[in-house]
Every structure is written in structure tokens, then in C-alpha cells.
Amino acid sequence: MSLSVRSIIQPTGLIHGHTEVRFLDETIPVLSQVLALELIERNDHEAVMKHPNTGWKLILHEGGAEVKDKPERNHYGVRVSNNQEVDRAYQYLLGEKEKLGLKKVVKRKDRDGSYSMFFVEPGGNYWEIESYENRHKAGLPEHVAYPWKTKLTEEKLPGCGYVPQAMTHGTMECTHLESSVKFYTQALGLNVITHVPGIRPHDIKHPSTPWYVVSLEVPAKNKHYLTPLQRYTVAVASPSALAAAHSELKERAEEFAVTTIDEIDETPRGQSFLLCDLDCNWWEVAWLRN
């Protein structure tokens, strides 16, 4: 009989995605106008946005004109109800490309039941608008294909021909999936699953919430290395849990091939520390005040 392995971190959630943009004043209106994200907090160089159907928060970090474009394999995604809405989104964004300052608007072929398009917002980040209307091709359960309880109406995004119903996922690159899965599960305490039967598990998520991070395996020569501002946040229950996780991660850093573990910092929201995993992807472990 196999015994479950206790993880270093006992996470209460996968709560934030972070992305680096050039200028908040360029990116915020686009994400609001074409993805229905709502601005809930802003200061000089940072903003917090959220989709009304998703508990996950997106933290935007302003980096200025020198911020580089991120690759397609480091994107965030929203879900619409059907394939026709993806087609409408493509036509709408193609027509509004210059006005919105979009760098790219591209269509992707149906793959494993997923039908989608991508665009690059002015801050240099790819976004995916996706439908799983053909979910039966991939054996995808309905609650995974449609991870919202209340369907938003066209009033939420008038005149576009589509309505993003949830912010569903982020993505990152890894170079050795098996070693990465060990870090995600035994260090971070997250689940690694597959939403598509027959494909190796590579979707990282907390069991209590539907959103997830796709870890895409790529050859080391093709890996893109991003800044700490492009990261995900895992929450813990208390300052003492944060301190214990920090201490054990430092002791076992070599075991998980963790390359960097910063010290615990006080933040406006609570306490946190950053770490860089074996693939040089950045994570934040945080305790947040209520």
C-alpha cells in the first residue's frame, strides 16, 4: 500500500496570478473592455484585476517601456460558452486591433476539444479566449468545460459578440515534467492533474478551486526565462505556517532543485517570500491579512 507524502506547504489556495506589463494605463482598459476583468485596486505601479465569475486575482506590475514581450506559452486564458463566440471574438479583436493597441490577433486550430484564439495586449502578454464546446472529443466533464455557476449576459460586454464567463488558467514552461511535478505536489502542496484523458498530468491546481496553471514541457534550449514579476501566489493559513514552510524549503532546497529562496518580507497585504523553482519559474508563498 502506498503512503501519501506530506507536502512542505499546506496551501489554503492558489490565489493570485501575476503579470508584468509596460504601462497600466494601456493594459487595464484592454483587459476590461475585451475580457470583462474588473479593476478592484490600484496604486502607482501595481493594479489588481478580477473576473466577476472567478475568485482568482490578477496582479499587474508596471515595468515601463523596456518590458519584453512574453512568449505564447506564458499566457492567461478566459473561457466562453461556445465556438461561435471564439469566432466573434476573433473578428471583433481583428477589427479593433489598431484602436486597442494589440500586437497580435491569431486563431488556433481545434486541439483536444479546445477551440481558441490568442491576442497580445499592449503590455506584451498573450491572452487566450477559449471554448470547450467540443469537450466530448477530449472526454472533458461539463463542470470543467463550464466552470461558472452563473452565466454572464451580453450586458457585461456589450457590442463584442462574446462574453468571457470565467478566467480559467495560466501557463508556464518546464523542462522536466516529472521533477517539476514533484516540486508542485511535495513542496507546494498542489494537485497535478490532467483535464484531458490520455495526456500526461500537467495542470496545477488547488483542490478547492477550478482555475489552474498549465505546465508545458519544452526542450531546455527553448525555455524562456522571465522575471519574478511573472509568478503565481500560493497562500498559507498563518504567519507561523509561512515561517515553517520557509525554513523547511531552505533545508530541502537541494532535494527540489530550488534555485532561489528569498527572505520573508512584510507586504501591504501580509507577509510573503519568493522562490524560483528548478525551471526558473517564480512562485510566491504568502500569508494575507483578512
Residue pairs with C-beta under 8 A, 6 or more apart in sequence:
5 185
5 186
7 185
7 186
7 187
7 188
7 189
8 186
8 187
8 188
8 189
8 245
8 248
8 249
8 252
9 187
9 188
9 189
9 234
9 236
9 245
9 249
9 285
10 189
10 236
10 237
10 241
11 188
11 189
11 190
11 206
11 234
11 235
11 236
12 235
12 236
12 237
13 206
13 208
13 209
13 234
13 235
14 56
14 190
14 204
14 205
14 206
14 209
14 211
14 212
14 213
14 232
14 233
14 234
14 235
15 55
15 56
15 57
15 233
15 234
15 235
15 286
15 288
16 56
16 57
16 58
16 59
16 232
16 233
16 284
16 286
17 56
17 57
17 58
17 59
17 76
17 170
17 213
17 232
17 233
18 58
18 59
18 60
18 61
18 229
18 230
18 231
18 232
18 233
18 284
19 58
19 59
19 60
19 61
19 70
19 76
19 123
19 125
19 229
19 230
20 61
20 63
20 67
20 70
20 123
20 124
20 125
20 226
20 227
20 229
20 230
21 27
21 60
21 61
21 62
21 63
21 67
21 121
21 122
21 123
21 124
21 125
22 62
22 63
22 64
22 65
22 67
22 122
22 123
22 124
23 62
23 64
23 65
23 122
23 123
24 42
24 45
24 46
24 47
24 60
24 62
26 101
26 121
26 122
26 123
27 60
27 121
27 122
27 123
27 125
28 39
28 42
28 47
28 49
28 60
30 100
30 101
30 102
30 121
30 122
31 37
31 49
31 58
31 121
31 127
32 38
32 39
32 49
33 100
33 157
34 89
34 92
34 93
34 96
34 100
34 119
34 157
34 160
35 51
35 78
35 127
35 129
35 164
35 167
36 51
36 52
36 78
36 152
36 156
36 157
36 163
36 164
37 49
37 50
37 51
37 58
37 167
38 49
38 50
38 51
38 52
39 47
39 48
39 49
40 48
40 49
40 50
40 57
41 47
41 48
42 48
44 62
45 61
45 62
46 59
46 60
46 61
46 62
47 59
47 60
47 62
48 57
48 58
48 59
48 60
49 57
49 58
49 60
50 56
50 57
50 58
50 167
51 78
51 164
51 166
51 167
52 152
52 156
53 148
53 149
53 150
53 152
53 165
53 166
53 167
54 148
54 166
54 167
54 168
54 211
55 209
55 211
56 167
56 209
56 211
58 76
58 167
59 233
60 123
61 229
63 227
63 229
67 123
67 124
68 124
69 103
69 120
69 124
69 125
70 124
70 125
70 126
70 224
70 226
70 230
71 126
71 173
71 224
72 118
72 126
73 171
73 172
73 173
73 216
73 218
73 224
74 125
74 126
74 171
74 172
74 173
74 224
74 226
74 230
75 118
75 125
75 126
75 127
75 128
75 170
75 171
76 125
76 126
76 127
76 128
76 167
76 169
76 170
76 171
77 116
77 127
77 128
77 129
77 130
77 167
77 168
77 169
77 170
77 171
78 127
78 128
78 129
78 130
78 164
78 165
78 166
78 167
78 168
79 130
79 131
79 132
79 145
79 146
79 147
79 148
79 164
79 165
79 166
79 168
80 86
80 89
80 129
80 130
80 131
80 162
80 163
80 164
80 165
81 131
81 133
81 146
81 151
81 163
81 165
82 131
82 133
83 115
83 131
83 133
83 134
85 129
85 131
85 161
85 162
85 163
86 115
86 116
86 117
86 129
86 130
86 131
86 162
88 160
88 161
88 162
89 117
89 129
89 160
89 161
89 162
90 105
90 107
90 117
90 129
91 161
92 160
92 161
92 162
93 100
93 102
93 105
93 117
93 119
94 105
96 102
97 105
100 121
100 122
101 121
101 122
102 119
102 120
102 121
102 122
103 120
103 121
103 122
103 124
104 118
104 119
104 120
104 126
105 117
105 118
105 119
106 117
106 118
106 119
107 117
108 115
108 116
108 117
108 118
108 128
110 134
110 137
112 137
112 138
112 196
112 199
113 132
113 134
113 135
113 136
113 137
113 138
113 140
113 196
114 130
114 131
114 132
114 134
114 138
115 130
115 131
115 132
115 133
115 134
116 128
116 129
116 130
116 131
117 128
117 129
118 126
118 127
118 128
118 129
119 126
119 127
119 129
120 126
120 127
121 127
129 162
129 164
130 168
132 138
132 140
132 144
132 145
132 146
133 145
135 141
135 142
135 144
135 145
138 195
138 196
138 197
139 196
139 197
140 195
140 196
143 210
144 195
144 210
146 165
147 166
147 168
147 210
147 211
148 165
148 166
151 165
152 163
152 164
152 165
153 163
154 163
156 163
157 163
157 164
166 210
166 211
167 211
168 210
168 211
168 212
169 203
169 211
169 212
169 213
169 214
170 213
170 214
170 232
171 213
171 214
171 215
171 216
172 213
172 214
172 215
172 216
172 232
172 279
172 281
173 215
173 216
173 217
173 218
173 222
173 223
173 224
173 279
173 281
174 180
174 215
174 216
174 217
174 218
174 279
174 281
175 217
175 218
175 219
175 220
175 223
175 279
176 217
176 278
176 279
177 200
177 202
177 215
177 217
179 257
179 278
180 215
180 277
180 278
180 279
181 192
181 201
181 202
181 215
182 256
183 256
183 257
183 258
183 277
183 278
184 190
184 192
184 204
184 215
185 191
185 192
186 256
187 249
187 252
187 256
187 258
188 204
188 234
188 283
189 234
190 204
190 205
190 206
190 234
191 204
191 205
191 206
191 207
192 201
192 202
192 203
192 204
192 215
193 201
193 203
193 205
193 212
194 200
194 201
194 202
194 203
195 203
195 212
202 214
202 215
202 216
202 217
203 212
203 213
203 214
203 215
204 212
204 213
204 214
204 215
205 211
205 212
205 213
206 234
213 232
223 279
223 280
225 280
226 281
226 282
227 282
228 274
228 276
228 282
230 282
231 274
231 281
231 282
231 283
231 284
232 283
232 284
233 272
233 283
233 284
233 285
233 286
234 283
234 284
234 285
234 286
235 285
235 286
235 287
235 288
236 242
236 245
236 285
236 286
236 287
237 287
238 287
239 270
239 271
239 287
241 287
242 264
242 271
242 272
242 273
242 285
242 286
242 287
243 264
245 285
246 261
246 264
246 273
246 285
249 256
249 258
249 261
249 275
250 261
253 261
256 277
256 278
257 277
257 278
258 275
258 276
258 277
258 278
259 276
259 277
259 278
259 280
260 274
260 275
260 276
261 273
261 274
261 275
261 276
262 273
262 274
262 275
263 273
264 271
264 272
264 273
265 271
265 272
265 273
267 286
269 286
269 288
269 289
270 286
270 287
270 288
270 289
271 286
271 287
272 284
272 285
272 286
272 287
273 284
273 285
274 282
274 283
274 284
275 282
275 283
275 285
276 282
276 283
277 283
